[in-house]
Amino acid sequence: MQRAGGSTGIEKAAQLIARAKCSVGEQAAAEEAKADLRRLIEEFERVTTMLEQIEMDIEVLLSEIPMAQQLRTLKGLGKIFTAAILAGTGDLRQYAHGRQVMRKAGLNLAESSTGRCKGKIVLSKRGDSALRKYLYLATVQLVWNNPVFRHLHEHNIQEKKIKKQQSIFKLIGMLARILVGIVQRGEKFTPEKTVLTWSEAA
């Protein structure tokens, strides 16, 4: 980049480095930076150890919940999302349909009664916000890691011309139906059966 006076960015940087080497604060600043870096590394290691312990505790708890093993047959769901969804929904056997899970999370449609959206159909958001968040994040994760969800997401966008965010919310509904369905029937997740049963709904 050409600067005023004819000097370039590289020339200016070289001048600053040369002057910094003569600065009285150079040695102290370097030691402070090293100390800060050591503190950051120690904090990172502490948090990493804590997270590893939490994940091990979650693994133990999930091993004691029979339906958790069924949910984890859904490739890409993972133990964190499985635990978070079960924490929000409780026993999935109490639900007759995935729509009840959506309603609990505030993901059901409702008519807005306030603001600029008055009269429009929007997500109610009258439910468990944590469950709503984890259902959304779990679905995004599944789109990335599960071939069935990725295929249906691409189909929604390319064939049905649905926007990406709208497709994600349709797939959240599909995920809710799958979770309730496999628990109610005591089955594992079967990709072929899922595509056959839910592709139209997605």
Z-matrix of the N, CA and C atoms (Angstrom, degrees):
N
C 1 1.480
C 2 1.535 1 108.67
N 3 1.319 2 116.59 1 128.62
C 4 1.457 3 120.81 2 178.52
C 5 1.524 4 108.96 3 -78.65
N 6 1.323 5 115.58 4 131.94
C 7 1.469 6 119.75 5 -178.48
C 8 1.531 7 110.05 6 -114.89
N 9 1.328 8 116.07 7 168.03
C 10 1.466 9 121.44 8 178.80
C 11 1.529 10 109.17 9 -59.57
N 12 1.325 11 116.92 10 139.03
C 13 1.464 12 120.64 11 -179.43
C 14 1.516 13 112.22 12 90.26
N 15 1.326 14 117.43 13 -3.50
C 16 1.450 15 120.52 14 175.82
C 17 1.509 16 115.50 15 91.31
N 18 1.350 17 118.93 16 -7.27
C 19 1.470 18 119.99 17 -179.34
C 20 1.516 19 110.28 18 -79.32
N 21 1.328 20 115.91 19 147.32
C 22 1.459 21 120.28 20 178.46
C 23 1.523 22 109.68 21 -94.74
N 24 1.341 23 116.38 22 169.48
C 25 1.458 24 120.44 23 178.43
C 26 1.512 25 112.27 24 -58.83
N 27 1.341 26 117.87 25 -39.70
C 28 1.464 27 121.47 26 -179.44
C 29 1.526 28 110.68 27 -65.81
N 30 1.327 29 117.54 28 -42.59
C 31 1.473 30 121.12 29 178.65
C 32 1.524 31 110.88 30 -62.32
N 33 1.324 32 116.53 31 -41.45
C 34 1.460 33 121.38 32 179.92
C 35 1.528 34 110.52 33 -64.94
N 36 1.331 35 116.48 34 -41.91
C 37 1.462 36 120.83 35 178.61
C 38 1.515 37 110.63 36 -62.67
N 39 1.352 38 117.67 37 -40.68
C 40 1.466 39 121.62 38 179.05
C 41 1.523 40 110.91 39 -62.96
N 42 1.324 41 116.46 40 -39.17
C 43 1.461 42 120.96 41 178.20
C 44 1.530 43 111.16 42 -64.48
N 45 1.325 44 116.09 43 -42.88
C 46 1.469 45 120.26 44 -179.76
C 47 1.529 46 111.18 45 -64.19
N 48 1.340 47 116.52 46 -41.22
C 49 1.470 48 120.54 47 179.46
C 50 1.529 49 110.45 48 -64.31
N 51 1.333 50 116.52 49 -42.64
C 52 1.469 51 120.62 50 179.85
C 53 1.520 52 111.26 51 -62.01
N 54 1.321 53 117.63 52 -41.91
C 55 1.461 54 121.15 53 179.26
C 56 1.524 55 111.71 54 -70.64
N 57 1.339 56 115.98 55 -35.34
C 58 1.464 57 119.61 56 179.64
C 59 1.521 58 111.32 57 -63.13
N 60 1.348 59 117.04 58 -33.58
C 61 1.464 60 120.94 59 179.84
C 62 1.527 61 112.19 60 -65.18
N 63 1.328 62 116.03 61 -23.43
C 64 1.472 63 120.58 62 178.84
C 65 1.526 64 112.34 63 -94.21
N 66 1.336 65 116.77 64 0.26
C 67 1.461 66 120.57 65 -175.74
C 68 1.519 67 110.82 66 -73.07
N 69 1.340 68 116.89 67 140.06
C 70 1.475 69 120.95 68 179.37
C 71 1.524 70 111.05 69 -68.96
N 72 1.326 71 116.87 70 -20.84
C 73 1.466 72 120.30 71 -177.78
C 74 1.515 73 113.83 72 -91.39
N 75 1.336 74 117.66 73 3.08
C 76 1.462 75 120.09 74 -174.46
C 77 1.524 76 112.29 75 -61.29
N 78 1.343 77 118.13 76 -47.78
C 79 1.461 78 121.18 77 -175.87
C 80 1.533 79 111.57 78 -67.13
N 81 1.333 80 115.71 79 -44.53
C 82 1.465 81 120.11 80 -179.01
C 83 1.522 82 111.19 81 -64.04
N 84 1.330 83 115.94 82 -40.28
C 85 1.465 84 120.70 83 -179.74
C 86 1.524 85 110.66 84 -63.65
N 87 1.324 86 116.96 85 -40.41
C 88 1.464 87 120.92 86 179.88
C 89 1.523 88 110.83 87 -64.05
N 90 1.339 89 117.34 88 -42.03
C 91 1.462 90 121.06 89 179.73
C 92 1.523 91 111.27 90 -67.14
N 93 1.331 92 115.99 91 -39.65
C 94 1.460 93 120.65 92 177.80
C 95 1.531 94 110.82 93 -63.71
N 96 1.336 95 115.69 94 -40.73
C 97 1.461 96 120.23 95 179.33
C 98 1.529 97 110.55 96 -63.54
N 99 1.344 98 116.36 97 -41.57
C 100 1.467 99 120.33 98 178.64
C 101 1.531 100 110.94 99 -63.66
N 102 1.346 101 115.46 100 -41.70
C 103 1.468 102 119.79 101 179.81
C 104 1.528 103 110.52 102 -64.66
N 105 1.348 104 116.51 103 -41.82
C 106 1.462 105 120.65 104 177.87
C 107 1.522 106 111.00 105 -62.22
N 108 1.334 107 115.82 106 -41.84
C 109 1.460 108 120.52 107 -179.96
C 110 1.528 109 110.94 108 -63.79
N 111 1.350 110 116.53 109 -41.09
C 112 1.467 111 120.16 110 177.74
C 113 1.517 112 110.87 111 -61.83
N 114 1.339 113 116.60 112 -42.14
C 115 1.471 114 120.74 113 179.98
C 116 1.529 115 110.85 114 -64.35
N 117 1.333 116 115.93 115 -41.25
C 118 1.459 117 120.03 116 179.58
C 119 1.535 118 111.50 117 -64.89
N 120 1.335 119 116.43 118 -40.92
C 121 1.469 120 120.67 119 178.79
C 122 1.523 121 110.54 120 -64.71
N 123 1.345 122 116.39 121 -42.74
C 124 1.467 123 120.33 122 178.72
C 125 1.523 124 111.18 123 -62.69
N 126 1.349 125 116.87 124 -41.26
C 127 1.464 126 121.18 125 179.25
C 128 1.524 127 110.79 126 -66.36
N 129 1.338 128 115.79 127 -40.67
C 130 1.465 129 120.65 128 178.01
C 131 1.527 130 110.56 129 -61.46
N 132 1.332 131 116.51 130 -44.45
C 133 1.470 132 120.58 131 -179.67
C 134 1.523 133 110.85 132 -65.56
N 135 1.350 134 116.70 133 -38.39
C 136 1.467 135 120.83 134 179.19
C 137 1.523 136 111.00 135 -64.27
N 138 1.336 137 116.16 136 -46.53
C 139 1.466 138 120.69 137 -179.68
C 140 1.530 139 110.78 138 -66.37
N 141 1.335 140 116.98 139 -39.82
C 142 1.467 141 121.21 140 178.81
C 143 1.527 142 110.79 141 -61.50
N 144 1.332 143 116.24 142 -43.74
C 145 1.467 144 120.83 143 178.28
C 146 1.525 145 111.02 144 -62.65
N 147 1.332 146 116.16 145 -41.63
C 148 1.458 147 121.28 146 179.82
C 149 1.529 148 110.90 147 -64.17
N 150 1.335 149 116.50 148 -42.89
C 151 1.468 150 120.35 149 179.42
C 152 1.525 151 111.27 150 -65.98
N 153 1.318 152 116.82 151 -38.63
C 154 1.470 153 120.16 152 177.77
C 155 1.525 154 110.90 153 -62.74
N 156 1.337 155 116.20 154 -39.17
C 157 1.464 156 120.08 155 178.75
C 158 1.524 157 110.75 156 -67.53
N 159 1.345 158 116.57 157 -40.05
C 160 1.468 159 120.68 158 178.09
C 161 1.522 160 110.14 159 -62.22
N 162 1.341 161 116.66 160 -43.17
C 163 1.469 162 120.47 161 179.90
C 164 1.530 163 111.12 162 -63.66
N 165 1.333 164 116.81 163 -38.00
C 166 1.468 165 119.95 164 177.86
C 167 1.523 166 110.56 165 -66.38
N 168 1.349 167 116.28 166 -39.68
C 169 1.468 168 120.37 167 177.94
C 170 1.526 169 110.70 168 -64.03
N 171 1.341 170 116.43 169 -41.21
C 172 1.469 171 121.13 170 178.45
C 173 1.520 172 110.03 171 -63.26
N 174 1.331 173 116.18 172 -41.65
C 175 1.470 174 120.96 173 179.61
C 176 1.525 175 110.92 174 -59.46
N 177 1.337 176 116.27 175 -41.89
C 178 1.466 177 120.69 176 179.54
C 179 1.522 178 110.37 177 -65.25
N 180 1.332 179 116.28 178 -45.01
C 181 1.467 180 120.21 179 -179.62
C 182 1.526 181 111.53 180 -63.11
N 183 1.332 182 116.88 181 -42.79
C 184 1.465 183 120.25 182 -179.39
C 185 1.522 184 111.89 183 -65.61
N 186 1.330 185 116.20 184 -31.95
C 187 1.473 186 119.19 185 179.64
C 188 1.521 187 111.83 186 -65.75
N 189 1.343 188 116.18 187 -18.20
C 190 1.460 189 120.88 188 179.99
C 191 1.529 190 112.39 189 -92.86
N 192 1.340 191 117.26 190 -3.42
C 193 1.463 192 122.00 191 -178.74
C 194 1.524 193 108.77 192 -111.60
N 195 1.339 194 118.53 193 106.26
C 196 1.479 195 121.03 194 -175.95
C 197 1.521 196 113.66 195 -54.21
N 198 1.346 197 118.05 196 -42.64
C 199 1.459 198 119.68 197 -176.58
C 200 1.526 199 111.86 198 -67.78
N 201 1.334 200 117.37 199 -23.35
C 202 1.460 201 120.33 200 178.72
C 203 1.522 202 110.76 201 -62.78
N 204 1.317 203 116.33 202 -37.25
C 205 1.466 204 120.41 203 179.09
C 206 1.528 205 110.73 204 -65.87
N 207 1.336 206 116.75 205 -34.03
C 208 1.466 207 120.24 206 176.15
C 209 1.525 208 110.47 207 -66.43
N 210 1.320 209 116.45 208 -45.15
C 211 1.460 210 120.68 209 -178.26
C 212 1.520 211 111.25 210 -63.12
N 213 1.311 212 116.11 211 -34.00
C 214 1.458 213 119.85 212 -176.72
C 215 1.525 214 113.28 213 -76.86
N 216 1.333 215 116.63 214 -4.77
C 217 1.463 216 119.15 215 171.97
C 218 1.531 217 110.58 216 -75.20
N 219 1.334 218 115.69 217 -10.80
C 220 1.464 219 120.90 218 175.39
C 221 1.525 220 107.66 219 -81.21
N 222 1.309 221 117.12 220 101.31
C 223 1.463 222 122.55 221 -175.07
C 224 1.523 223 111.62 222 -56.07
N 225 1.347 224 115.67 223 128.19
C 226 1.453 225 120.80 224 178.04
C 227 1.513 226 114.02 225 100.39
N 228 1.334 227 117.47 226 -11.50
C 229 1.466 228 119.23 227 -178.36
C 230 1.527 229 110.49 228 -72.91
N 231 1.320 230 117.94 229 -47.68
C 232 1.456 231 120.91 230 175.22
C 233 1.519 232 113.48 231 77.13
N 234 1.339 233 114.89 232 161.67
C 235 1.472 234 119.60 233 -174.53
C 236 1.520 235 113.21 234 -71.96
N 237 1.330 236 118.06 235 -34.09
C 238 1.469 237 120.19 236 -178.52
C 239 1.527 238 110.18 237 -65.31
N 240 1.329 239 116.64 238 -48.66
C 241 1.464 240 120.02 239 -179.90
C 242 1.522 241 111.26 240 -68.18
N 243 1.326 242 117.22 241 -36.98
C 244 1.466 243 120.26 242 177.33
C 245 1.521 244 110.15 243 -59.80
N 246 1.332 245 116.09 244 -47.60
C 247 1.465 246 121.02 245 -179.37
C 248 1.527 247 111.07 246 -64.47
N 249 1.336 248 116.86 247 -43.07
C 250 1.475 249 120.74 248 -178.00
C 251 1.524 250 111.18 249 -64.97
N 252 1.347 251 117.20 250 -41.43
C 253 1.465 252 120.66 251 -179.79
C 254 1.526 253 110.83 252 -67.84
N 255 1.335 254 117.36 253 -42.97
C 256 1.465 255 120.34 254 178.35
C 257 1.527 256 111.42 255 -65.53
N 258 1.337 257 116.50 256 -34.55
C 259 1.470 258 120.09 257 177.70
C 260 1.529 259 110.48 258 -64.03
N 261 1.335 260 116.04 259 -34.86
C 262 1.467 261 120.22 260 -179.29
C 263 1.517 262 113.82 261 -82.11
N 264 1.328 263 116.25 262 -35.40
C 265 1.467 264 119.28 263 -175.56
C 266 1.524 265 113.24 264 -93.06
N 267 1.342 266 116.70 265 -27.36
C 268 1.461 267 119.48 266 -171.58
C 269 1.524 268 109.20 267 76.20
N 270 1.308 269 117.01 268 -151.54
C 271 1.457 270 122.46 269 -178.23
C 272 1.529 271 109.91 270 -68.54
N 273 1.330 272 116.92 271 112.58
C 274 1.466 273 120.85 272 -177.79
C 275 1.517 274 113.13 273 -66.77
N 276 1.330 275 117.25 274 -14.30
C 277 1.467 276 119.89 275 178.75
C 278 1.524 277 112.21 276 -70.10
N 279 1.342 278 116.64 277 -14.60
C 280 1.464 279 119.69 278 179.89
C 281 1.532 280 112.24 279 -80.73
N 282 1.336 281 117.00 280 -8.44
C 283 1.464 282 120.59 281 -178.45
C 284 1.531 283 109.85 282 -98.09
N 285 1.313 284 115.94 283 136.91
C 286 1.460 285 120.71 284 177.80
C 287 1.520 286 111.51 285 -87.69
N 288 1.343 287 116.63 286 -24.13
C 289 1.464 288 120.69 287 -176.59
C 290 1.524 289 109.61 288 -154.09
N 291 1.324 290 115.95 289 155.37
C 292 1.458 291 121.48 290 178.79
C 293 1.520 292 113.38 291 -60.59
N 294 1.344 293 116.71 292 -25.03
C 295 1.472 294 119.67 293 179.02
C 296 1.528 295 111.40 294 -60.02
N 297 1.329 296 116.83 295 -31.54
C 298 1.468 297 120.21 296 179.44
C 299 1.529 298 110.91 297 -68.33
N 300 1.325 299 116.35 298 -35.36
C 301 1.465 300 120.63 299 175.29
C 302 1.527 301 109.32 300 -66.17
N 303 1.331 302 116.54 301 -43.19
C 304 1.467 303 121.06 302 178.53
C 305 1.526 304 110.80 303 -60.50
N 306 1.322 305 116.46 304 -41.37
C 307 1.460 306 120.89 305 179.68
C 308 1.530 307 110.92 306 -65.86
N 309 1.321 308 116.39 307 -40.12
C 310 1.467 309 120.72 308 179.22
C 311 1.531 310 111.10 309 -63.03
N 312 1.344 311 115.48 310 -33.27
C 313 1.462 312 120.40 311 -179.39
C 314 1.526 313 112.69 312 -86.88
N 315 1.335 314 116.82 313 -3.53
C 316 1.464 315 119.76 314 -177.95
C 317 1.512 316 112.42 315 75.40
N 318 1.336 317 116.96 316 25.47
C 319 1.456 318 121.68 317 -179.84
C 320 1.528 319 112.34 318 -101.55
N 321 1.327 320 116.71 319 7.55
C 322 1.467 321 120.21 320 175.62
C 323 1.528 322 109.42 321 -80.94
N 324 1.323 323 116.21 322 157.08
C 325 1.461 324 120.99 323 -178.10
C 326 1.522 325 110.49 324 -83.43
N 327 1.335 326 115.21 325 143.45
C 328 1.471 327 120.95 326 178.41
C 329 1.522 328 108.32 327 -150.43
N 330 1.323 329 115.47 328 160.36
C 331 1.467 330 120.13 329 178.57
C 332 1.515 331 109.79 330 -85.02
N 333 1.330 332 116.07 331 128.08
C 334 1.464 333 120.56 332 179.32
C 335 1.526 334 109.77 333 -71.82
N 336 1.329 335 115.67 334 137.11
C 337 1.467 336 119.66 335 -178.34
C 338 1.529 337 112.54 336 -113.41
N 339 1.341 338 117.11 337 3.91
C 340 1.460 339 119.79 338 -178.00
C 341 1.522 340 111.39 339 -138.37
N 342 1.339 341 115.07 340 163.69
C 343 1.457 342 121.81 341 172.62
C 344 1.513 343 114.72 342 66.08
N 345 1.332 344 114.47 343 -161.92
C 346 1.456 345 120.91 344 -177.27
C 347 1.525 346 112.93 345 -70.26
N 348 1.341 347 115.83 346 -18.95
C 349 1.474 348 119.77 347 -179.84
C 350 1.525 349 112.66 348 -90.98
N 351 1.333 350 117.45 349 9.17
C 352 1.465 351 120.78 350 -176.92
C 353 1.524 352 111.20 351 -55.17
N 354 1.335 353 115.14 352 128.64
C 355 1.457 354 121.11 353 179.55
C 356 1.513 355 113.82 354 90.96
N 357 1.340 356 117.16 355 -13.58
C 358 1.460 357 120.39 356 -179.56
C 359 1.527 358 110.08 357 -87.66
N 360 1.328 359 115.61 358 156.62
C 361 1.464 360 121.51 359 177.84
C 362 1.533 361 108.09 360 -88.12
N 363 1.314 362 116.26 361 120.30
C 364 1.467 363 122.18 362 -177.86
C 365 1.531 364 109.05 363 -135.16
N 366 1.333 365 116.05 364 172.82
C 367 1.462 366 119.80 365 172.56
C 368 1.522 367 108.81 366 -68.25
N 369 1.322 368 116.66 367 135.52
C 370 1.465 369 119.37 368 -175.34
C 371 1.531 370 112.09 369 -67.40
N 372 1.327 371 117.60 370 -36.92
C 373 1.471 372 123.91 371 -176.65
C 374 1.517 373 111.65 372 54.93
N 375 1.338 374 116.71 373 22.68
C 376 1.471 375 121.26 374 176.43
C 377 1.525 376 107.76 375 -101.36
N 378 1.288 377 114.51 376 78.36
C 379 1.454 378 119.18 377 -177.48
C 380 1.510 379 110.64 378 -173.72
N 381 1.311 380 116.00 379 -161.51
C 382 1.460 381 123.06 380 -177.34
C 383 1.532 382 109.23 381 -75.24
N 384 1.335 383 116.62 382 108.45
C 385 1.467 384 120.09 383 -176.23
C 386 1.527 385 111.82 384 -67.40
N 387 1.338 386 117.57 385 -33.66
C 388 1.466 387 120.51 386 178.81
C 389 1.528 388 110.20 387 -66.02
N 390 1.330 389 116.92 388 -42.80
C 391 1.462 390 120.98 389 177.84
C 392 1.520 391 109.92 390 -63.66
N 393 1.326 392 116.32 391 -41.44
C 394 1.465 393 120.97 392 178.65
C 395 1.536 394 110.26 393 -59.98
N 396 1.329 395 116.25 394 -43.95
C 397 1.468 396 120.83 395 -179.62
C 398 1.524 397 111.34 396 -63.28
N 399 1.338 398 116.66 397 -45.87
C 400 1.464 399 119.24 398 -175.54
C 401 1.526 400 112.58 399 -73.64
N 402 1.318 401 118.06 400 -30.41
C 403 1.467 402 119.89 401 173.64
C 404 1.527 403 110.27 402 -65.03
N 405 1.325 404 115.58 403 -40.43
C 406 1.466 405 120.23 404 178.70
C 407 1.529 406 110.38 405 -65.25
N 408 1.336 407 117.09 406 -50.77
C 409 1.462 408 121.02 407 -178.52
C 410 1.527 409 111.66 408 -63.75
N 411 1.334 410 116.72 409 -37.94
C 412 1.464 411 120.54 410 178.75
C 413 1.523 412 110.40 411 -63.97
N 414 1.328 413 116.83 412 -39.64
C 415 1.464 414 120.49 413 179.88
C 416 1.522 415 111.17 414 -66.85
N 417 1.327 416 117.08 415 -41.80
C 418 1.471 417 120.69 416 176.26
C 419 1.523 418 110.04 417 -60.11
N 420 1.340 419 116.10 418 -43.29
C 421 1.466 420 121.16 419 178.30
C 422 1.531 421 110.94 420 -61.36
N 423 1.316 422 116.57 421 -41.03
C 424 1.464 423 121.03 422 179.93
C 425 1.529 424 111.59 423 -67.27
N 426 1.312 425 117.15 424 -36.78
C 427 1.465 426 120.45 425 177.37
C 428 1.531 427 110.19 426 -61.49
N 429 1.325 428 115.59 427 -35.54
C 430 1.467 429 120.28 428 179.43
C 431 1.529 430 112.20 429 -76.23
N 432 1.338 431 117.25 430 -37.36
C 433 1.463 432 120.92 431 -167.50
C 434 1.525 433 116.72 432 -114.13
N 435 1.333 434 117.06 433 -12.30
C 436 1.454 435 119.05 434 -177.91
C 437 1.532 436 109.28 435 -111.35
N 438 1.336 437 118.30 436 121.22
C 439 1.474 438 120.78 437 -176.88
C 440 1.527 439 113.89 438 -57.72
N 441 1.341 440 117.52 439 -36.30
C 442 1.460 441 120.85 440 -179.19
C 443 1.528 442 110.36 441 -64.92
N 444 1.322 443 116.87 442 -49.86
C 445 1.461 444 120.62 443 -179.28
C 446 1.533 445 111.03 444 -66.27
N 447 1.327 446 116.37 445 -37.82
C 448 1.466 447 119.18 446 178.42
C 449 1.522 448 110.94 447 -63.82
N 450 1.328 449 116.03 448 -43.01
C 451 1.472 450 120.81 449 178.92
C 452 1.532 451 111.20 450 -61.67
N 453 1.344 452 116.36 451 -46.05
C 454 1.464 453 119.94 452 -178.55
C 455 1.519 454 111.70 453 -67.61
N 456 1.330 455 116.86 454 -35.56
C 457 1.469 456 120.94 455 177.53
C 458 1.532 457 109.74 456 -64.11
N 459 1.326 458 116.44 457 -46.09
C 460 1.462 459 120.62 458 178.60
C 461 1.533 460 111.06 459 -63.70
N 462 1.349 461 115.87 460 -38.27
C 463 1.473 462 120.28 461 178.11
C 464 1.529 463 110.74 462 -63.41
N 465 1.333 464 115.67 463 -42.39
C 466 1.470 465 119.86 464 178.63
C 467 1.521 466 111.66 465 -60.41
N 468 1.331 467 115.90 466 -42.07
C 469 1.463 468 120.92 467 -175.62
C 470 1.535 469 111.40 468 -75.83
N 471 1.333 470 115.97 469 -48.02
C 472 1.458 471 120.16 470 -172.31
C 473 1.526 472 113.48 471 -82.30
N 474 1.326 473 116.33 472 -41.34
C 475 1.463 474 119.70 473 -175.70
C 476 1.531 475 113.01 474 -92.23
N 477 1.327 476 115.58 475 -44.69
C 478 1.469 477 119.14 476 -177.78
C 479 1.526 478 112.88 477 -89.74
N 480 1.354 479 116.06 478 -6.47
C 481 1.473 480 122.19 479 177.61
C 482 1.534 481 112.09 480 58.61
N 483 1.326 482 115.05 481 39.66
C 484 1.460 483 120.98 482 178.06
C 485 1.529 484 108.58 483 -93.44
N 486 1.311 485 117.14 484 142.36
C 487 1.464 486 120.40 485 177.55
C 488 1.536 487 109.75 486 -65.49
N 489 1.333 488 115.47 487 153.77
C 490 1.464 489 120.74 488 -175.17
C 491 1.524 490 112.23 489 -56.33
N 492 1.338 491 116.89 490 -45.38
C 493 1.468 492 120.28 491 -177.75
C 494 1.526 493 110.83 492 -65.97
N 495 1.328 494 116.79 493 -39.04
C 496 1.466 495 120.39 494 177.90
C 497 1.523 496 110.56 495 -64.44
N 498 1.333 497 116.16 496 -38.92
C 499 1.459 498 120.41 497 178.30
C 500 1.531 499 110.67 498 -62.77
N 501 1.334 500 116.63 499 -41.27
C 502 1.468 501 120.62 500 179.25
C 503 1.521 502 110.01 501 -59.83
N 504 1.334 503 117.37 502 -43.54
C 505 1.461 504 120.16 503 -178.70
C 506 1.531 505 111.77 504 -68.64
N 507 1.330 506 117.16 505 -33.08
C 508 1.470 507 119.26 506 174.75
C 509 1.531 508 110.09 507 -66.56
N 510 1.328 509 115.85 508 -37.72
C 511 1.460 510 120.19 509 -179.78
C 512 1.533 511 111.98 510 -72.86
N 513 1.331 512 117.17 511 -25.77
C 514 1.476 513 119.66 512 173.29
C 515 1.523 514 108.93 513 -62.10
N 516 1.338 515 116.13 514 -42.93
C 517 1.458 516 120.43 515 176.92
C 518 1.518 517 111.33 516 -61.35
N 519 1.320 518 116.31 517 -40.07
C 520 1.461 519 120.79 518 177.77
C 521 1.526 520 110.26 519 -63.93
N 522 1.343 521 116.62 520 -43.87
C 523 1.467 522 120.69 521 178.95
C 524 1.524 523 110.84 522 -59.59
N 525 1.335 524 116.63 523 -44.02
C 526 1.467 525 120.43 524 179.52
C 527 1.522 526 110.93 525 -60.19
N 528 1.342 527 117.29 526 -41.94
C 529 1.458 528 121.22 527 179.60
C 530 1.525 529 111.43 528 -66.37
N 531 1.330 530 115.74 529 -38.86
C 532 1.472 531 120.19 530 178.73
C 533 1.520 532 110.68 531 -64.06
N 534 1.334 533 116.75 532 -47.19
C 535 1.467 534 120.92 533 -177.41
C 536 1.520 535 111.34 534 -60.10
N 537 1.334 536 115.90 535 -46.56
C 538 1.465 537 119.64 536 179.60
C 539 1.525 538 110.11 537 -67.40
N 540 1.338 539 116.67 538 -41.29
C 541 1.461 540 120.98 539 -175.96
C 542 1.515 541 113.05 540 -63.62
N 543 1.343 542 117.83 541 -47.44
C 544 1.469 543 118.92 542 -176.97
C 545 1.524 544 111.71 543 -70.02
N 546 1.342 545 116.64 544 -30.85
C 547 1.470 546 119.16 545 177.46
C 548 1.523 547 110.32 546 -71.96
N 549 1.324 548 116.97 547 -44.05
C 550 1.465 549 120.67 548 -179.70
C 551 1.526 550 111.53 549 -61.07
N 552 1.333 551 116.57 550 -38.41
C 553 1.462 552 120.13 551 -176.87
C 554 1.525 553 112.92 552 -93.64
N 555 1.332 554 116.49 553 -4.02
C 556 1.460 555 119.94 554 179.89
C 557 1.515 556 112.63 555 65.51
N 558 1.332 557 116.51 556 33.46
C 559 1.456 558 121.57 557 -176.44
C 560 1.520 559 111.85 558 -107.04
N 561 1.323 560 115.29 559 167.34
C 562 1.457 561 122.01 560 168.67
C 563 1.527 562 108.05 561 -91.67
N 564 1.332 563 115.15 562 163.24
C 565 1.466 564 119.38 563 177.03
C 566 1.522 565 109.45 564 -70.03
N 567 1.337 566 116.37 565 126.98
C 568 1.456 567 122.06 566 179.24
C 569 1.528 568 108.61 567 -119.66
N 570 1.336 569 118.38 568 110.17
C 571 1.475 570 120.60 569 -176.92
C 572 1.524 571 113.45 570 -54.81
N 573 1.349 572 117.52 571 -46.21
C 574 1.466 573 120.38 572 -176.72
C 575 1.529 574 111.12 573 -61.07
N 576 1.328 575 116.10 574 -44.48
C 577 1.464 576 120.42 575 -179.11
C 578 1.528 577 110.46 576 -67.11
N 579 1.323 578 116.51 577 -35.80
C 580 1.462 579 120.60 578 -179.24
C 581 1.520 580 110.64 579 -65.29
N 582 1.317 581 116.75 580 -46.15
C 583 1.464 582 120.14 581 179.45
C 584 1.524 583 110.09 582 -61.01
N 585 1.319 584 116.90 583 -42.90
C 586 1.465 585 121.74 584 -179.19
C 587 1.527 586 111.64 585 -64.26
N 588 1.342 587 116.06 586 -42.15
C 589 1.460 588 120.86 587 -173.27
C 590 1.522 589 113.42 588 -82.83
N 591 1.347 590 115.64 589 -39.12
C 592 1.467 591 118.17 590 -170.22
C 593 1.519 592 116.28 591 -113.42
N 594 1.303 593 119.08 592 -2.03
C 595 1.470 594 118.92 593 -175.00
C 596 1.523 595 111.71 594 -62.36
N 597 1.317 596 117.36 595 -36.97
C 598 1.458 597 119.70 596 179.26
C 599 1.517 598 111.41 597 -66.33
N 600 1.347 599 115.20 598 -39.71
C 601 1.469 600 118.94 599 -179.08
C 602 1.511 601 111.46 600 -68.44
N 603 1.339 602 117.88 601 -31.89
C 604 1.453 603 121.14 602 -178.75
C 605 1.522 604 111.17 603 -78.62
